Amino acid sequence: MANNKACIQLLSIILLSGFLYLETVRLSSCQGDPNLGCRQIEKEALIEFKKSLTDPSDRLSSWVIGGDCCNWSGVVCNNRTGHVVKLKLRNLIPDSFDADGTTHRLGGKINSSLLDLKYLNYLDLSSNNFGGSEIPKFFGSLEKLRYLNLSGASFGGTIPPLIGNLSNLRYLDLNTYSDKSPENDLQWLSGLSSLKHLNLRRVDLSKAADHWLQAVNMLPSLLELHLPICALSKLPLSLPFVNFSSLLVLDLSNNGFDSSIPPWLFNLHKLQHLDLNSNNLRGTIPDAFANLTSLEKLDLSQNYNIGGRLSGNLGNLCNLRILSLSQNNISGEITELIDGLSSCNDSRLESMDLGYNKLGGFLPDSLGHLKSLKYLQLWENSFVGSIPNSIGNLSSLTEFYLSNNKFNGTIPESLGQLSTLAALAFSGNSWTGVITEAHFSNLISLTDPVNC
């Protein structure tokens, strides 16, 4: 009987010890092993990758065979498994040179040894110089990639369609592709259904001019779309169903669009930044802009053929920080717009550029209620009357341009209260009254000569 009891106690001790051992192993696995280090096969892959690069400033000097690759510059490992998960090789000082004239840009060739980094989810080679070489086709086999940034790295050639295999990709930036790149299409885009950020600035997409919007519309998770200077040329007016309705940022500037502003834009209710500048858009500014109440930036400048009377409905956009409507053909007065913006509970407008239009009338007293305003550009219009005395309330104003209008009234002494004003221009008008020392008494920040 005693022996049985002893056996039971011994068995209990063994089972308890085993349980504690398993818990220790599990806990250690969760917390990571600080002595684990990187995997040998991944270290060798990185060494081969380095051998194919040019590194004139020796940025990768820590990449040596005897070291732990998890401690190498630009390499990030999973602290639990030791696998390389990120390569952060962005050149942080792209325009600088060492004393001997060497650049900090990496170059050379991209070695396919990167395929041995099976857990790589983040690759940033931006702001380097790969001399117009094509994006390696094998990038399409880095199946765990969630982030790929090749912007400003002088890649060229056709974007490999295999990029469309990266179904986990959330962020893709090919901004400032090589100027010598051929025409590209966007057929590969449909495979990137998880994409949230897409920047193809300066990629020649003229082959995609007829179907680019349909391709983008297949990305339901998209939050930012940057397609400026892409030779798209065609802006469809209709879209049966807007599938990328979560979009926050849309930049389609400098594409040569020759149409009116399309109605489908106003289904993007979450839109915060909209940039359509430097196209050939025509027609009026739709009242439907008033529905985009989340807008913080609206840039319709340099379209020249956008005309009609200025819509006061833009005054409903209380989140607006930047409004640029310059170099168009817009007429009417700005009173309704300014009254609307100034009546917002917390006006956030920092920059307003209405220059080079056909606007006229008086500047409303409510202009002085835009307390966050830093930049005000109104030149080359037909405004009349005086500058309102309330201008002295714009304590954040740094630039103020009124040249070449038809002002025929007075300049208030309250202008002298703008201690942050650095640039001021109001020549080419017919001002009356006397300019006294009080007009400039507190303009202590003025750096540009006053253009009277």
C-alpha positions as CSV (number, residue, x, y, z in Angstrom):
1,M,0.0,0.0,0.0
2,A,2.8,2.3,0.9
3,N,4.6,1.5,-2.3
4,N,1.5,2.3,-4.3
5,K,1.2,5.7,-2.6
6,A,4.9,6.4,-3.2
7,C,4.5,5.5,-6.9
8,I,1.5,7.8,-7.2
9,Q,3.5,10.7,-5.6
10,L,6.4,10.1,-8.0
11,L,4.1,10.0,-11.0
12,S,2.5,13.3,-9.9
13,I,6.0,14.9,-9.5
14,I,7.0,13.7,-13.0
15,L,3.7,15.0,-14.6
16,L,4.0,18.4,-12.8
17,S,7.7,18.7,-13.9
18,G,6.6,18.0,-17.5
19,F,3.9,20.6,-17.4
20,L,6.2,23.2,-16.0
21,Y,8.7,22.5,-18.7
22,L,6.1,22.8,-21.4
23,E,4.9,26.1,-19.9
24,T,8.5,27.4,-19.8
25,V,9.0,26.5,-23.4
26,R,5.7,28.1,-24.4
27,L,6.5,31.3,-22.5
28,S,10.0,31.4,-23.9
29,S,8.6,31.1,-27.4
30,C,6.1,33.9,-26.8
31,Q,8.7,36.3,-25.4
32,G,11.4,35.4,-27.9
33,D,14.9,34.3,-27.4
34,P,17.3,37.2,-27.2
35,N,20.2,34.9,-28.2
36,L,18.4,33.4,-31.1
37,G,20.0,35.6,-33.8
38,C,19.2,35.5,-37.5
39,R,18.9,32.4,-39.6
40,Q,22.1,31.3,-41.4
41,I,20.4,30.9,-44.8
42,E,18.9,34.4,-44.5
43,K,22.3,35.8,-43.5
44,E,23.9,34.3,-46.6
45,A,21.1,35.6,-48.8
46,L,21.7,39.2,-47.5
47,I,25.5,38.8,-48.1
48,E,24.8,37.8,-51.7
49,F,22.4,40.7,-52.0
50,K,25.1,43.1,-50.8
51,K,27.7,41.8,-53.2
52,S,25.5,42.8,-56.2
53,L,25.0,46.3,-54.9
54,T,27.2,49.4,-55.3
55,D,27.6,51.2,-52.0
56,P,29.9,54.2,-52.4
57,S,29.4,55.6,-48.9
58,D,29.7,52.1,-47.2
59,R,26.2,52.3,-45.7
60,L,26.2,48.5,-45.4
61,S,29.5,48.2,-43.6
62,S,27.8,46.4,-40.7
63,W,26.8,43.5,-43.1
64,V,29.7,41.1,-42.4
65,I,29.7,37.3,-42.4
66,G,30.6,36.9,-38.8
67,G,27.9,39.2,-37.4
68,D,24.3,38.7,-36.5
69,C,22.2,40.0,-39.4
70,C,19.5,41.0,-37.0
71,N,21.9,43.7,-35.9
72,W,22.8,44.9,-39.3
73,S,21.9,48.4,-40.5
74,G,18.4,48.4,-42.2
75,V,17.6,44.8,-41.2
76,V,14.7,44.0,-38.9
77,C,14.1,40.5,-37.6
78,N,11.1,38.9,-35.8
79,N,12.4,38.7,-32.2
80,R,10.5,35.5,-31.6
81,T,11.6,33.5,-34.7
82,G,14.8,35.2,-35.9
83,H,13.5,35.5,-39.4
84,V,14.2,38.7,-41.4
85,V,10.9,40.5,-41.9
86,K,12.0,44.0,-43.0
87,L,14.7,45.6,-45.1
88,K,14.7,49.4,-44.6
89,L,17.3,50.6,-47.1
90,R,15.8,54.0,-47.9
91,N,18.4,56.7,-48.5
92,L,17.6,59.3,-45.9
93,I,19.9,61.9,-47.4
94,P,19.3,61.6,-51.2
95,D,20.7,64.9,-52.3
96,S,23.8,65.0,-50.1
97,F,27.4,64.0,-50.9
98,D,30.3,63.1,-48.7
99,A,33.4,65.3,-48.7
100,D,35.0,63.2,-51.4
101,G,32.0,63.6,-53.7
102,T,30.5,60.1,-53.2
103,T,26.8,59.7,-53.0
104,H,24.8,57.9,-50.3
105,R,22.7,56.1,-52.9
106,L,22.8,52.4,-53.3
107,G,22.9,51.1,-56.8
108,G,23.9,48.1,-58.9
109,K,21.7,45.0,-59.3
110,I,19.0,43.4,-57.1
111,N,20.1,39.8,-56.4
112,S,17.4,37.1,-56.4
113,S,18.9,35.8,-53.2
114,L,16.2,37.9,-51.6
115,L,13.9,35.0,-52.4
116,D,15.5,33.1,-49.4
117,L,13.9,35.7,-47.1
118,K,10.7,33.7,-46.9
119,Y,9.1,35.9,-44.2
120,L,10.0,39.3,-45.7
121,N,7.0,41.6,-45.5
122,Y,8.6,45.1,-45.8
123,L,11.0,46.2,-48.5
124,D,12.1,49.9,-48.9
125,L,14.7,50.7,-51.5
126,S,13.5,54.3,-52.1
127,S,15.7,57.3,-52.9
128,N,18.6,55.2,-54.2
129,N,19.8,54.9,-57.8
130,F,19.4,51.7,-59.8
131,G,20.2,53.4,-63.1
132,G,16.9,52.8,-65.0
133,S,17.1,49.0,-64.5
134,E,13.8,47.1,-64.5
135,I,12.1,46.1,-61.3
136,P,13.1,42.4,-60.9
137,K,10.4,40.0,-61.9
138,F,11.1,37.9,-58.9
139,F,9.6,40.6,-56.6
140,G,6.3,39.0,-57.6
141,S,7.3,35.9,-55.7
142,L,7.9,37.7,-52.4
143,E,4.5,36.6,-51.4
144,K,4.5,37.9,-47.8
145,L,5.2,41.5,-48.8
146,R,2.8,44.0,-47.4
147,Y,5.0,47.1,-48.0
148,L,7.0,47.9,-51.2
149,N,8.6,51.3,-51.7
150,L,10.8,51.8,-54.8
151,S,10.1,55.6,-55.1
152,G,12.8,57.8,-56.4
153,A,15.2,54.9,-56.9
154,S,15.5,55.3,-60.7
155,F,13.9,52.0,-61.7
156,G,12.7,51.9,-65.3
157,G,11.2,49.7,-67.9
158,T,7.9,48.0,-67.8
159,I,6.4,47.3,-64.4
160,P,6.4,43.5,-64.2
161,P,2.9,42.1,-64.3
162,L,4.0,39.6,-61.6
163,I,3.7,42.4,-59.1
164,G,0.0,41.6,-59.3
165,N,0.7,38.3,-57.5
166,L,1.4,40.2,-54.2
167,S,-2.0,39.7,-52.8
168,N,-1.0,40.7,-49.3
169,L,0.5,44.0,-50.4
170,R,-1.0,47.0,-48.6
171,Y,1.5,49.8,-49.7
172,L,3.0,50.2,-53.2
173,D,5.0,53.3,-54.1
174,L,6.8,53.6,-57.5
175,N,6.8,57.5,-57.4
176,T,9.2,59.2,-59.8
177,Y,9.9,56.2,-62.1
178,S,12.6,56.6,-64.6
179,D,11.8,59.3,-67.2
180,K,12.8,56.8,-69.9
181,S,10.3,54.2,-68.9
182,P,8.0,52.9,-71.6
183,E,4.2,53.0,-71.6
184,N,2.6,50.9,-68.9
185,D,-0.8,49.5,-68.4
186,L,-2.6,48.6,-65.1
187,Q,-3.8,45.0,-65.8
188,W,-1.6,43.7,-63.0
189,L,-3.4,45.9,-60.5
190,S,-6.5,43.7,-60.1
191,G,-4.5,41.1,-58.1
192,L,-3.7,43.7,-55.3
193,S,-7.1,43.5,-53.7
194,S,-5.7,44.4,-50.2
195,L,-3.9,47.6,-51.4
196,K,-4.5,50.7,-49.3
197,H,-1.8,53.0,-50.7
198,L,-0.8,53.4,-54.4
199,N,1.6,56.0,-55.7
200,L,2.5,55.8,-59.4
201,R,3.6,59.4,-59.9
202,R,5.4,60.0,-63.2
203,V,4.8,56.4,-64.4
204,D,3.7,56.6,-68.0
205,L,0.2,55.0,-68.0
206,S,-0.9,56.2,-71.4
207,K,-1.7,52.6,-72.3
208,A,-4.1,52.5,-69.4
209,A,-5.9,55.7,-70.4
210,D,-9.1,53.9,-71.4
211,H,-9.4,51.6,-68.4
212,W,-7.4,53.1,-65.5
213,L,-10.6,54.0,-63.5
214,Q,-12.0,50.5,-63.9
215,A,-8.7,49.0,-62.7
216,V,-8.6,51.3,-59.6
217,N,-12.3,50.5,-58.9
218,M,-11.3,46.9,-58.2
219,L,-9.4,48.0,-55.1
220,P,-12.0,48.1,-52.3
221,S,-9.6,48.8,-49.5
222,L,-7.8,51.8,-51.2
223,L,-7.2,54.8,-49.0
224,E,-4.7,56.8,-51.0
225,L,-4.3,57.0,-54.8
226,H,-1.6,59.1,-56.3
227,L,-1.5,59.2,-60.1
228,P,-0.1,62.6,-61.0
229,I,1.9,63.2,-64.3
230,C,0.8,59.8,-65.6
231,A,-0.4,60.8,-69.1
232,L,-3.8,59.3,-68.4
233,S,-5.6,61.9,-70.6
234,K,-9.1,60.5,-70.1
235,L,-11.3,61.1,-67.1
236,P,-14.5,59.1,-67.4
237,L,-17.6,61.0,-66.4
238,S,-19.6,57.9,-65.3
239,L,-18.8,54.9,-63.1
240,P,-21.8,52.6,-62.4
241,F,-20.6,51.6,-59.0
242,V,-17.9,53.2,-56.9
243,N,-16.1,50.4,-55.2
244,F,-13.2,52.4,-53.6
245,S,-15.5,54.6,-51.5
246,S,-13.1,54.6,-48.5
247,L,-10.7,56.7,-50.4
248,L,-9.1,59.6,-48.3
249,V,-6.6,61.0,-50.8
250,L,-6.9,61.4,-54.6
251,D,-4.2,63.1,-56.7
252,L,-4.9,63.1,-60.4
253,S,-3.0,66.3,-61.2
254,N,-1.1,67.0,-64.4
255,N,-2.8,64.4,-66.6
256,G,-4.3,66.5,-69.4
257,F,-7.9,65.5,-68.7
258,D,-10.2,67.4,-71.1
259,S,-13.7,67.1,-69.5
260,S,-15.9,68.5,-66.8
261,I,-15.5,67.4,-63.2
262,P,-17.1,63.9,-63.0
263,P,-20.1,63.2,-60.8
264,W,-18.7,59.9,-59.4
265,L,-16.2,62.0,-57.4
266,F,-19.0,63.0,-55.0
267,N,-19.6,59.4,-53.9
268,L,-16.2,59.5,-52.2
269,H,-17.7,60.9,-49.0
270,K,-14.6,60.2,-46.9
271,L,-12.3,62.1,-49.2
272,Q,-9.9,64.5,-47.4
273,H,-7.5,65.5,-50.1
274,L,-8.5,66.1,-53.8
275,D,-5.9,67.4,-56.3
276,L,-7.0,68.0,-59.9
277,N,-4.6,70.8,-60.7
278,S,-2.9,71.4,-64.0
279,N,-5.4,69.6,-66.2
280,N,-7.7,70.9,-69.0
281,L,-10.9,70.6,-66.9
282,R,-13.8,72.8,-68.0
283,G,-17.2,73.8,-66.9
284,T,-18.3,75.1,-63.5
285,I,-17.4,74.0,-60.0
286,P,-20.3,71.7,-59.0
287,D,-22.4,72.5,-56.0
288,A,-22.0,68.9,-55.0
289,F,-18.6,69.7,-53.5
290,A,-20.6,70.8,-50.5
291,N,-21.3,67.1,-49.8
292,L,-17.6,66.3,-49.3
293,T,-17.6,67.6,-45.8
294,S,-14.3,65.8,-44.8
295,L,-12.3,67.7,-47.4
296,E,-9.1,69.3,-46.0
297,K,-7.5,70.1,-49.3
298,L,-9.1,71.1,-52.6
299,D,-6.9,72.0,-55.5
300,L,-8.5,72.8,-58.9
301,S,-5.8,75.4,-59.9
302,Q,-4.4,75.8,-63.4
303,N,-7.3,74.4,-65.4
304,Y,-7.9,77.7,-67.1
305,N,-11.3,76.6,-68.5
306,I,-13.1,76.1,-65.2
307,G,-15.4,79.0,-65.1
308,G,-18.8,80.3,-64.1
309,R,-19.6,82.0,-60.8
310,L,-17.8,80.9,-57.6
311,S,-20.0,78.6,-55.7
312,G,-20.8,79.8,-52.2
313,N,-21.4,76.1,-51.3
314,L,-17.7,75.7,-50.8
315,G,-18.2,77.7,-47.6
316,N,-19.8,74.6,-46.1
317,L,-16.4,72.8,-46.0
318,C,-15.5,73.5,-42.4
319,N,-12.6,71.1,-42.4
320,L,-10.9,72.8,-45.3
321,R,-7.2,73.7,-44.7
322,I,-6.1,74.4,-48.3
323,L,-8.2,75.9,-51.1
324,S,-6.5,76.6,-54.4
325,L,-8.6,77.8,-57.3
326,S,-6.0,80.0,-59.0
327,Q,-5.5,80.4,-62.8
328,N,-9.0,79.5,-63.8
329,N,-11.8,81.6,-65.3
330,I,-14.0,81.9,-62.2
331,S,-16.1,85.0,-61.8
332,G,-18.4,86.5,-59.2
333,E,-17.8,87.6,-55.6
334,I,-16.2,85.8,-52.7
335,T,-18.5,87.1,-49.9
336,E,-20.7,84.0,-49.7
337,L,-17.6,81.8,-49.6
338,I,-15.9,83.8,-46.9
339,D,-19.0,84.2,-44.8
340,G,-19.6,80.4,-44.9
341,L,-16.0,79.5,-44.0
342,S,-15.8,82.1,-41.2
343,S,-19.0,80.9,-39.7
344,C,-17.6,77.4,-39.0
345,N,-17.2,76.7,-35.3
346,D,-13.5,76.1,-35.7
347,S,-12.3,77.4,-39.1
348,R,-9.2,75.6,-40.1
349,L,-8.4,77.3,-43.4
350,E,-4.7,78.0,-43.6
351,S,-4.1,78.7,-47.3
352,M,-6.5,80.3,-49.9
353,D,-5.3,81.0,-53.4
354,L,-7.9,82.6,-55.7
355,G,-5.4,84.5,-57.9
356,Y,-5.6,84.9,-61.7
357,N,-9.4,84.7,-62.1
358,K,-12.2,87.1,-62.8
359,L,-13.4,87.6,-59.3
360,G,-14.6,91.0,-58.1
361,G,-16.6,92.9,-55.5
362,F,-15.5,93.9,-52.0
363,L,-13.5,91.9,-49.5
364,P,-16.0,91.1,-46.8
365,D,-15.4,92.0,-43.2
366,S,-15.8,88.3,-42.3
367,L,-12.4,87.7,-43.8
368,G,-10.9,88.7,-40.5
369,H,-12.6,85.7,-38.8
370,L,-10.4,83.1,-40.6
371,K,-8.1,83.1,-37.7
372,S,-6.0,80.2,-39.0
373,L,-5.2,81.8,-42.3
374,K,-1.5,81.9,-43.2
375,Y,-1.5,82.4,-46.9
376,L,-3.9,84.6,-48.9
377,Q,-3.4,85.1,-52.6
378,L,-5.9,87.3,-54.5
379,W,-3.9,89.0,-57.2
380,E,-4.8,89.4,-60.8
381,N,-8.6,89.8,-60.2
382,S,-11.0,92.7,-60.2
383,F,-11.6,93.4,-56.5
384,V,-12.6,96.9,-55.5
385,G,-12.9,99.0,-52.4
386,S,-10.8,98.8,-49.3
387,I,-9.0,96.2,-47.3
388,P,-11.4,95.5,-44.3
389,N,-10.2,96.7,-40.9
390,S,-10.7,93.1,-39.6
391,I,-7.6,92.0,-41.5
392,G,-5.7,92.9,-38.3
393,N,-7.3,89.8,-36.6
394,L,-5.4,87.4,-38.9
395,S,-2.6,86.9,-36.4
396,S,-1.2,83.9,-38.2
397,L,-1.0,85.5,-41.7
398,T,2.5,85.2,-43.2
399,E,1.8,86.0,-46.9
400,F,-0.7,88.4,-48.3
401,Y,-1.0,89.2,-52.1
402,L,-3.4,91.7,-53.6
403,S,-1.5,93.1,-56.6
404,N,-3.1,94.0,-59.9
405,N,-6.7,94.3,-58.9
406,K,-9.0,97.4,-58.9
407,F,-8.9,98.4,-55.3
408,N,-9.7,102.1,-54.9
409,G,-10.1,102.4,-51.2
410,T,-7.9,102.6,-48.2
411,I,-5.4,100.3,-46.5
412,P,-6.3,100.1,-42.7
413,E,-3.7,100.7,-40.0
414,S,-4.7,97.4,-38.5
415,L,-2.5,95.8,-41.2
416,G,0.4,96.9,-38.9
417,Q,-0.7,94.4,-36.3
418,L,0.3,91.4,-38.4
419,S,3.6,90.6,-36.7
420,T,4.0,87.3,-38.5
421,L,3.6,88.8,-42.0
422,A,6.7,87.9,-44.1
423,A,5.5,88.8,-47.6
424,L,3.2,91.6,-48.7
425,A,2.3,92.8,-52.2
426,F,-0.5,95.3,-53.2
427,S,0.8,97.2,-56.2
428,G,-1.2,97.7,-59.4
429,N,-4.2,99.2,-57.6
430,S,-5.6,102.7,-57.0
431,W,-5.3,103.0,-53.3
432,T,-6.5,106.2,-51.6
433,G,-5.6,107.7,-48.2
434,V,-2.3,108.1,-46.5
435,I,0.2,105.4,-45.5
436,T,1.6,106.1,-42.1
437,E,4.2,104.6,-39.8
438,A,1.3,102.8,-38.0
439,H,0.7,100.7,-41.1
440,F,4.1,99.0,-40.6
441,S,4.7,99.4,-36.9
442,N,4.6,95.8,-36.0
443,L,5.5,94.1,-39.3
444,I,8.7,92.7,-37.7
445,S,8.7,89.5,-39.7
446,L,8.5,91.2,-43.1
447,T,11.4,89.9,-45.3
448,D,10.2,90.5,-48.8
449,P,10.2,94.2,-49.8
450,V,6.8,95.6,-49.6
451,N,5.5,95.8,-53.2
452,C,3.3,98.9,-53.2
